[in-house]
């Protein structure tokens, strides 16, 4: 099973502030939707709550320490990243997407096979950061550039990284 991390981060590593996205990038949202639709997505509770509901045509697995946390039927709760991954392995999935937040990304980085990173050309103030990507461990396999327009607040690159072979 391939484990993919998908994230939008600024040049300074910022991925959010006050549990919210900090930019308006329609093209990035379309990329996120096209890659994650019909797949399982793993996220922390705060990310799930900031989204507000399960995303259409995806199965959400929410990681929380709260033993009483409930999600709508068809979605799942896990109490660790390892448990969430085991649920996906048990379902014999081909691919799963890690969608945040910062602590889940940090835990997932060592086990991920692929990073799908929207690298936003901005240096916003924020309180949540994506871990540094070790260029010795990750190799860029594709980059697509998008430019600021009426629906996209900043220029950005969509960069796909694969784990380098040791």
N, C-alpha and C positions, 0 to 999 in steps of 0.2 A: 504494500500500500504506500502510495506516495503522499508525503506530508508537505503541504504547501502553506507558507505564510504569505498572507496578502495584507499590505499596509500602505498607507499614504503618509509620508514623512517630509518635513521641511529640511532644508540644508543644515539646520542646527539640531536635527533629530526630533524636533517637536512633532507629536502626533495628536495632541489635543490640549484643551484647557477647560476646566470646570465640567469634565465629563461630556464634552461636546466636540464635534469637528470644528475646525477653525478657518475653513475656507469653503468656497463654493466652486466646485469643479465638476460640472455636469459630465464631461468626458470620462473622468475618473470613476464616477458612480456607474456609468455604463460599462466600463471595463470590469469593475467589481461584479456587477450583475452578470455579465457574459461569462465570466470565469467560474462563479460560484453557483449559478442556477443549476438545479438538479443534483446538488452535492450536499454533503453534511458540512456544517460550519461549526467550529468550536470557538467559544468565547467565554470570557469571564462574566460574572453577574453584572458588574457595572456597565460593561459594554452592552450587554443584553438590555439593561434598563435604559441606557441612553438611546438605543434604537427604538425601544418602546413596545415592540411586538416581534414575533417570529417573522423573518423575511419570507416573502412569497416564494414558493417552489424550491425551498431549501429545508433541510432538517437541521434544527438548532440543537446543539449540545451546550448547555450552560454549566460552567464550573463555579461552584460555590461551596463555602463551608457550612452554609445554612441547611441543616438536615430537613427543614420543613419547606424549603423553596419549591414552588410548583411552576410548571410550564404547561402550555396547552397540549392536549393530546396530540401524539405524533412527534413530539419533541422530547428531549431527555435532559436530565440533570446528572452531573457527575461531580464528585467531590475532590477530584485532582485531575491534572492533565493526563497522567498515566491512565486513570480510569476512563477518561473520555476516549483516549487512543484505543484502549482495549475494547470499548464498545464498538468502535469502527472496525477494528480487526475482526471482531466476532461477526460483524455483518458482511465481511468479505468485500469491503469497499475498495475501489481502485485508487481513489484520491479523496483526501479530506483537506479542508482549508481552515487554518488558524486565523481568526479575524480580530484578535485583540482581547484585552488591552495590554498595557505595557508589561505587567507581571507575567501574563500568559505568553506573550512574545518571548520574554527573557527565558522562560522555562522551555519553550518550544524550539528555540534557535539551535541547540545542540542536536536535536533529533530530526530537524526539518531536512527535506531533500531539495526544496526549491524556495526561493524568495521571489515574490512578485511585488516590486516596490515602486509606488508612484513617488518619484523624487521631485517634490514641489520646490520651485525656484523662489523661495521666500525664507525669511528669518523671523517668524512670528514669536510673540511671547506665548509661552505655554507652561503647563505643569505636568505633562506626561510626555515621555521620550521613548523612542525606539532604541534598542541597544546598538552599539557601534557594529557595523558589518566588517568582519575581518577579511580583507582582500586576499589574504593567503589561504583562507578557507573557502571562499566563494568566488566563482568565476562568472562574469557577465556573459550571457549567451544571446541576449537581444536587448535592443533599446529602441523605443519608438518615442518621438518627440511630439508634444502637443503645445499649442500656442494660446496665449491669453486672447480671449474674445468676450462677447457679451454673456456667454454661459460659463466661462472659465476665468476665474479671478486671477490666476497666475499661469505662467508657462510651467510645464512639467514634462518629465520623461518617465515613461513606464519601462522599468528595467527588470528583466528576468535574470536571476542568478541561479546557478546550479552549484551544489557542493563540489569542491575540487576533490579529485581523487588523491589520497595520501601517497 
